[in-house]
Amino acid sequence: MTTLEKVRAVILKMKKKNITEADLKPEARMVEDLKLDSIDMAELMVLTEEAFGLKITDDDVKKMSTIAAAVAYLDERLAK
């Protein structure tokens, strides 16, 4: 499973009723396009930490404004 596929699976696991697989394009913005609020983002980060075995700081969360940005961040972290 690629990082992109895993990120998509994590977002779908959140069970936000308005998010579908078709919405999860790499350019999709977390807040503007997927309508994730601060509580949703916190849940997403916890699920992402669990899925990838990483600790994500609050500052790093800000780097993940799109799905593609999240994938790039996670790939970079996993490469270390």
Secondary structure, 3 states (H helix, E strand, C coil): CCHHHHHHHHHHHCCCCCCCHHHCCCCCECCCCCCCCHHHHHHHHHHHHHHHCCCCCHHHHCCCCEHHHHHHHHHHHHHC
